[in-house]
Structure formats: C-alpha cells, structure tokens
Amino acid sequence: VNQINEEFQDLTKEFSHLQDLQYVEYTKKAADLHNVQSKCKGVVDHQNKRLKTIKSSMEKLRKDDLSTEDKNVCDKIKDGIKERQKKIAEIQLNLPKRNGPINGRYYKFRDTFNYLSLFQGFVQVLQYYYQRGCLYRLKTLGETDRMVVTGEGFRAFMWRGLSFLLPFLFAIYICQLYCAYTLYKIAIGPDCHEWQFGALGILFLALASGNITTTLGVINNKLRRRTPAKLD
C-alpha cells in the first residue's frame, strides 16, 4: 500500500507541474498562435478582396483610350496581381482551414443543387405517371399481355403525354448545365484551391450533355417509328 501511495503522490506532483506550468504555457502559446493566424487570415482576405476590385476596374478600361505608358502600367499591374495571388495561395496552404466543404463556396452551390434536386424529384414523378399510363393503355388495347417496361413502336396517344413531359425534362437539363456553370465559376475563383469543384462541374456537364443527346435521339427514333393511325 505504501508503495502504491508513493507512486500516486509522484503522479500528483507531476500533474500539478503540468497543470500549473506546462499547460498554462501551452494555452498561452496556443492563444498567441491563434491571434497570429487570425491576423494573417484577415490580411489575406483583405488582399484577395482588393485585388479582385482592382482586377475588375482594369477590365472596364478601354485599351484604345490608353496611352502606351498607361498600357505598360496596366501590364505590370496584371503581372503583379498574378504573382501576388500565387504567393497568397502559398500562404493560405499554411493557414488553418475549415473542416470539409462547409465554406462560402459550398453555400454558393448548395442552394442551386437543392432546387435542382427538388425539381428533379417532381419530374421523376411525372415520368412515372407517364410511363404507367402508357403501359396501362397498351394493355387495355390488347397490344401487350403484361406490364412490360418498354414496348415496340410508338402510338399517337403516347405523343400527347410525352409532349407535356418534354419541357420539364429539358428544364432539368438546363438546370444541370447551370450547375456545371456555377461550379466552373467557383473553381476558377482566386480563393478556390479545391479540385473537387472543377471535377464536379465536368461531371454535371457530361450528365447534361448525355441526357440531351439521349432524349433527342429517343424523340427522333420514336417519330420515325410512329404509326400513322391515331389511337384515342
């Protein structure tokens, strides 16, 4: 028991030293580091904002109205902005970042994606009712004895439902293209250093292009195979 008590007392002294000296010193240095990081981040944000303003002002200048000297000054400023942005990017790599995609760029895209998801869900419901109606109509007409997923040929009554559905489908594809454009604008921003935005923009562009091509192909194919008889 005495030996155990001595070991515990030694640990108590060690903990007291940790609590009174080392932990206090640690928290002080951590606070100092946090203050320095906050100041650096504030300067970086201010630099990015001012550089963006200067760049926007230069884009509004008409080159034909500038003298040779002014053009040289503008070229030097442009080169300086590029070099400054490169150095700022290097500094930002050593500054703390928020965990995950939860930042201003995420919120820029979040609302657009949420609206697309809601609208796409609505259109999928319309597609379901259109497909179900076509299959029931074919079964009623005796042209199929089971609820097949797809059927051969195209009937006149199908065109009315499809013509109603097509504007919604193409609206979805336009929204997908807009998502790709939004992600592209975010990806080329001076404060964006994540590759995921550009990659996701390429995926949305491929998705929209594929959907548009496939839908136009289906419409062309069904119009060619459309029977002349009009069934009501």
C-alpha positions as CSV (number, residue, x, y, z in Angstrom):
1,V,0.0,0.0,0.0
2,N,2.8,2.4,0.9
3,Q,4.5,1.8,-2.4
4,I,1.2,2.4,-4.3
5,N,0.7,5.6,-2.3
6,E,4.2,6.8,-3.1
7,E,3.6,6.2,-6.8
8,F,0.3,8.1,-6.7
9,Q,1.9,11.0,-4.8
10,D,4.6,11.2,-7.5
11,L,2.0,11.3,-10.2
12,T,0.1,14.0,-8.3
13,K,3.3,16.2,-8.2
14,E,3.8,15.6,-11.9
15,F,0.2,16.5,-12.7
16,S,0.5,19.7,-10.6
17,H,3.6,20.7,-12.6
18,L,1.7,20.0,-15.8
19,Q,-1.4,22.0,-14.7
20,D,0.5,24.9,-13.1
21,L,3.3,25.5,-15.6
22,Q,3.3,23.4,-18.8
23,Y,-0.5,23.6,-19.5
24,V,-0.5,27.4,-18.8
25,E,2.4,27.9,-21.1
26,Y,0.8,25.7,-23.8
27,T,-2.5,27.6,-23.7
28,K,-0.7,31.0,-23.8
29,K,1.3,29.9,-26.9
30,A,-1.8,28.4,-28.5
31,A,-3.7,31.7,-27.9
32,D,-0.7,33.6,-29.4
33,L,-0.7,31.3,-32.4
34,H,-4.4,31.7,-32.9
35,N,-4.1,35.5,-32.8
36,V,-1.3,35.5,-35.4
37,Q,-3.3,33.1,-37.6
38,S,-6.4,35.3,-37.4
39,K,-4.4,38.4,-38.3
40,C,-2.7,36.7,-41.2
41,K,-6.1,35.4,-42.4
42,G,-7.6,38.9,-42.1
43,V,-4.8,40.4,-44.3
44,V,-5.1,37.6,-46.8
45,D,-8.9,38.1,-47.1
46,H,-8.3,41.9,-47.5
47,Q,-5.7,41.3,-50.2
48,N,-7.9,39.0,-52.1
49,K,-10.8,41.4,-51.9
50,R,-8.8,44.4,-53.0
51,L,-7.0,42.5,-55.8
52,K,-10.4,41.4,-57.1
53,T,-11.6,45.0,-57.1
54,I,-8.5,46.3,-58.9
55,K,-8.8,43.5,-61.5
56,S,-12.5,44.3,-62.1
57,S,-11.6,48.0,-62.5
58,M,-8.9,47.2,-65.1
59,E,-11.3,45.0,-67.1
60,K,-13.6,48.1,-67.5
61,L,-10.8,50.1,-69.1
62,R,-10.8,50.6,-72.9
63,K,-7.5,49.8,-74.3
64,D,-8.0,52.1,-77.3
65,D,-8.2,55.1,-74.9
66,L,-5.0,54.3,-73.1
67,S,-1.6,55.7,-73.9
68,T,1.4,53.5,-74.4
69,E,2.7,54.3,-70.9
70,D,-0.7,53.5,-69.3
71,K,-0.8,50.2,-71.2
72,N,2.7,49.3,-69.8
73,V,1.5,50.2,-66.3
74,C,-1.6,48.0,-66.7
75,D,0.6,45.1,-67.9
76,K,2.8,45.5,-64.9
77,I,-0.2,45.5,-62.6
78,K,-1.6,42.4,-64.2
79,D,1.7,40.6,-63.8
80,G,1.8,41.8,-60.2
81,I,-1.7,40.5,-59.4
82,K,-0.8,37.1,-60.8
83,E,2.4,36.9,-58.7
84,R,0.6,38.2,-55.6
85,Q,-2.2,35.7,-55.9
86,K,0.4,32.9,-56.3
87,K,2.1,34.0,-53.1
88,I,-1.2,34.4,-51.3
89,A,-2.1,30.8,-52.3
90,E,1.2,29.6,-50.8
91,I,0.5,31.4,-47.6
92,Q,-3.1,30.0,-47.4
93,L,-1.7,26.5,-47.5
94,N,-0.1,27.0,-44.1
95,L,-3.2,28.7,-42.5
96,P,-5.9,26.7,-40.8
97,K,-8.9,25.8,-43.0
98,R,-12.4,24.9,-42.1
99,N,-13.0,21.1,-42.0
100,G,-14.9,19.7,-45.1
101,P,-16.7,21.6,-47.9
102,I,-18.6,23.9,-45.2
103,N,-17.4,27.4,-46.5
104,G,-18.6,30.2,-48.7
105,R,-18.1,28.2,-51.9
106,Y,-20.2,25.3,-50.6
107,Y,-23.1,27.7,-49.8
108,K,-22.9,29.2,-53.2
109,F,-23.6,25.9,-54.8
110,R,-25.8,24.3,-52.1
111,D,-29.0,26.3,-52.9
112,T,-28.6,25.7,-56.6
113,F,-28.2,21.9,-56.1
114,N,-31.1,21.8,-53.6
115,Y,-33.5,23.4,-56.0
116,L,-32.3,21.1,-58.8
117,S,-32.9,18.0,-56.5
118,L,-36.5,19.1,-55.7
119,F,-37.4,19.9,-59.3
120,Q,-35.8,16.6,-60.5
121,G,-37.9,14.7,-57.9
122,F,-41.0,16.3,-59.2
123,V,-40.2,15.5,-62.9
124,Q,-39.4,11.9,-61.9
125,V,-42.9,11.6,-60.5
126,L,-44.3,12.9,-63.8
127,Q,-42.2,10.4,-65.7
128,Y,-43.6,7.6,-63.5
129,Y,-47.2,8.5,-64.2
130,Y,-46.5,9.0,-67.9
131,Q,-44.9,5.5,-68.2
132,R,-47.6,3.9,-66.1
133,G,-50.3,5.5,-68.2
134,C,-48.7,4.3,-71.5
135,L,-48.4,0.7,-70.2
136,Y,-52.0,0.6,-69.0
137,R,-53.2,2.0,-72.3
138,L,-51.3,-0.6,-74.3
139,K,-52.6,-3.4,-72.0
140,T,-56.2,-2.1,-72.4
141,L,-55.8,-2.1,-76.2
142,G,-54.6,-5.7,-76.1
143,E,-51.2,-4.9,-77.6
144,T,-49.4,-6.4,-74.6
145,D,-50.4,-9.1,-72.2
146,R,-48.0,-8.0,-69.4
147,M,-46.7,-4.7,-67.9
148,V,-43.5,-4.5,-69.9
149,V,-41.1,-1.8,-69.1
150,T,-40.7,-0.8,-72.8
151,G,-42.7,-1.5,-75.8
152,E,-42.1,-1.7,-79.6
153,G,-43.4,1.1,-81.7
154,F,-44.9,4.5,-80.9
155,R,-48.6,5.3,-80.6
156,A,-50.4,8.6,-81.1
157,F,-51.7,8.7,-77.6
158,M,-48.2,8.5,-76.3
159,W,-47.2,11.7,-78.0
160,R,-49.6,13.8,-76.1
161,G,-48.1,12.7,-72.8
162,L,-44.6,13.0,-74.0
163,S,-45.1,16.4,-75.4
164,F,-46.3,17.5,-72.0
165,L,-43.3,15.9,-70.3
166,L,-40.5,17.1,-72.7
167,P,-40.4,20.8,-71.4
168,F,-39.9,19.6,-67.9
169,L,-37.1,17.2,-69.0
170,F,-35.3,19.9,-70.9
171,A,-35.7,22.3,-67.9
172,I,-33.9,19.7,-65.8
173,Y,-31.1,19.5,-68.4
174,I,-30.8,23.3,-68.4
175,C,-30.6,23.3,-64.6
176,Q,-27.8,20.7,-64.8
177,L,-25.9,22.9,-67.3
178,Y,-26.4,25.8,-64.9
179,C,-24.9,23.7,-62.0
180,A,-21.9,23.0,-64.2
181,Y,-21.5,26.7,-64.9
182,T,-21.8,27.6,-61.2
183,L,-19.2,25.0,-60.3
184,Y,-16.9,26.3,-63.1
185,K,-17.2,29.9,-61.8
186,I,-16.4,28.7,-58.3
187,A,-13.5,26.6,-59.5
188,I,-11.7,29.5,-61.3
189,G,-12.1,31.9,-58.4
190,P,-8.9,33.2,-56.8
191,D,-9.8,31.8,-53.4
192,C,-10.7,28.3,-54.5
193,H,-8.0,25.7,-54.0
194,E,-10.1,22.5,-54.0
195,W,-10.1,20.4,-57.1
196,Q,-13.5,18.9,-56.3
197,F,-15.5,21.9,-57.7
198,G,-13.9,21.6,-61.1
199,A,-14.3,17.8,-61.2
200,L,-18.0,18.0,-60.2
201,G,-18.6,20.7,-62.8
202,I,-17.2,18.4,-65.5
203,L,-19.5,15.6,-64.3
204,F,-22.6,17.8,-64.4
205,L,-21.6,19.0,-67.9
206,A,-21.2,15.4,-69.0
207,L,-24.5,14.4,-67.4
208,A,-26.5,17.3,-69.1
209,S,-24.9,16.6,-72.5
210,G,-25.6,12.9,-72.3
211,N,-29.2,13.5,-71.2
212,I,-29.9,16.0,-74.0
213,T,-28.3,13.8,-76.7
214,T,-30.1,10.7,-75.5
215,T,-33.5,12.4,-75.3
216,L,-33.2,13.9,-78.7
217,G,-32.2,10.5,-80.1
218,V,-35.2,8.9,-78.5
219,I,-37.6,11.6,-79.9
220,N,-36.1,11.2,-83.4
221,N,-36.4,7.4,-83.2
222,K,-40.0,7.4,-82.0
223,L,-41.0,9.9,-84.6
224,R,-39.6,7.6,-87.3
225,R,-41.4,4.6,-85.9
226,R,-44.7,6.5,-85.2
227,T,-47.7,4.7,-86.7
228,P,-49.9,6.8,-89.0
229,A,-53.0,5.6,-87.2
230,K,-54.2,7.9,-84.4
231,L,-55.5,6.0,-81.4
232,D,-57.5,7.9,-78.8
